[in-house]
Amino acid sequence: MPPHRPETHLPPFERVVAEHGPTVLRVCRAMLSAADADDAWSETFLAALRAYPDLKPDANLEAWLVTIAHRKAIDVHRVHGRTPIPTEVLPERASTTDLPGAGDDELWGEVAALPFTQRAALVYHYIGGLRYAEIGELLGNTAEAARRAASDGRAALRRHYSTETGSVS
């Protein structure tokens, strides 16, 4: 006889996608290129659909989905790190402020240039709405380390903009 499973009171998965899909997409787009972000968003919800029946009814759905999106972003970064980029002619100098072909404004180029942990801490806190304890857990460290990474990322952005504009922060 199969074990008895308690009745779960989770909302229909379609409602979860409708409610949290925009946040997950913003997180994916902040962490990845536009094309990779769309794929990561889809992969996030496919993985979530598989795991959804086993989710605890009192789970924080948004944090759970951002966690899955985080792992998908890491997967994409790992793949890109191992994938050679074929080119006929090397550019004269590499861009330090933009992702090639991304078309993002200057701020997102600077965010993309941050180290992964700093970028992740900023994105998950300000776009994903996660607390530093949740971010620390996602990144495999402590809430204090996540807070420090976010602080270092903000400081780097402030330094760039005070240097660019000549203003004092």
Salt bridges, closest charged atoms under 4 A:
GLU19 OE2 - HIS20 NE2 3.55
ASP36 OD2 - HIS80 NE2 2.56
ASP38 OD1 - ARG29 NH2 3.53
ASP54 OD1 - ARG5 NH1 3.07
GLU106 OE2 - HIS160 NE2 2.96
GLU110 OE2 - HIS160 NE2 3.52
GLU134 OE2 - ARG131 NH1 3.74
ASP152 OD1 - ARG148 NH2 2.71
